Amino acid sequence: MKYPTKKEELLLLAVLRLRNQASLVSIRKLLSESTGENWSVGNVYVALDNLLRAGYLEVFIGEPRAKRGGKAVKYYRLTEEGFKALAEIKKIQDIMWQAFSVPVSEES
């Protein structure tokens, strides 16, 4: 299995969290809020495209927006392969993080 990069992993988790509302705009907003960093539209779009080509995501088209001339929104959702990739990453990370403990400060 080719593992997603950390950035791609965060994108997959954002899509999972947003469920059927995972559009480019909502994914970018969630990632920016969660990480405190600015995620450019281009940066997110390229990573989403890579995940689509890897088979971890699929696209579905929502209803056109209510405003006149409104476009239909493109949404993303995890595929079975995307779920498997996240499950494998979590399993590996759980093993690797077992030895980690936060040092207790002397002031506590």
C-alpha positions in Angstrom: 0.0 0.0 0.0 1.2 3.5 -0.9 0.7 5.6 2.2 -0.8 9.1 1.9 1.4 12.0 2.9 0.6 13.7 6.2 -1.2 16.5 4.2 -3.2 13.9 2.3 -4.0 12.1 5.6 -5.4 15.4 7.0 -7.5 15.9 3.8 -8.9 12.4 4.1 -9.8 13.0 7.7 -11.4 16.3 6.8 -13.5 14.5 4.1 -14.5 11.9 6.7 -15.5 14.5 9.2 -17.5 16.6 6.8 -19.4 13.6 5.4 -21.6 14.6 2.5 -20.7 18.3 2.8 -17.0 17.8 1.9 -16.6 20.4 -0.9 -13.3 22.1 -1.7 -14.4 25.2 0.2 -15.6 23.4 3.3 -12.5 21.1 3.4 -10.2 24.1 3.1 -12.1 25.9 5.9 -12.0 22.9 8.3 -8.3 22.4 7.7 -7.4 26.0 8.2 -9.5 26.2 11.4 -8.1 22.9 12.7 -4.4 23.6 12.0 -4.3 27.3 12.3 -2.5 27.5 9.0 -3.7 28.9 5.6 -4.5 26.2 3.1 -4.5 27.6 -0.4 -7.2 26.5 -2.8 -4.6 25.3 -5.2 -2.8 23.3 -2.6 -6.0 21.6 -1.4 -7.2 21.0 -5.0 -3.9 19.3 -6.1 -3.9 17.0 -3.0 -7.6 16.1 -3.6 -6.8 15.3 -7.2 -3.9 13.0 -6.1 -6.2 11.2 -3.7 -8.8 10.8 -6.4 -6.2 9.3 -8.7 -5.0 7.0 -5.9 -8.6 5.7 -5.5 -9.0 7.0 -1.9 -11.7 9.5 -2.8 -14.6 9.7 -5.2 -16.6 12.7 -6.4 -20.3 13.3 -6.5 -22.2 16.4 -7.8 -24.7 18.1 -5.5 -27.7 20.1 -6.5 -27.2 23.5 -8.3 -27.2 26.4 -5.9 -30.4 28.3 -5.5 -29.1 31.6 -6.9 -29.6 32.4 -10.5 -27.1 30.7 -12.7 -25.9 28.7 -9.7 -23.5 25.9 -10.3 -23.7 22.5 -8.9 -21.1 21.8 -6.2 -18.6 19.0 -6.4 -18.3 17.0 -3.2 -15.8 14.4 -2.1 -16.3 11.2 -0.2 -14.0 8.4 0.9 -13.9 5.2 -1.0 -13.4 1.8 0.7 -9.7 2.1 -0.2 -9.7 5.5 1.5 -11.2 4.0 4.7 -8.6 1.2 4.6 -5.7 3.6 4.2 -6.9 5.7 7.2 -7.4 2.5 9.3 -3.9 1.3 8.5 -2.4 4.7 9.3 -4.2 4.8 12.6 -3.1 1.3 13.5 0.6 2.1 12.7 0.4 5.4 14.6 -1.2 3.8 17.6 1.7 1.3 17.8 4.4 4.0 17.3 2.9 6.4 19.8 2.7 3.8 22.6 6.0 4.9 24.1 5.1 8.5 24.1 4.2 10.2 27.4 4.0 13.8 28.2 6.5 14.8 30.9 4.9 16.0 34.1 6.1 19.5 35.0 7.5 20.0 38.4 5.0 22.9 39.0 1.9 20.6 38.9 
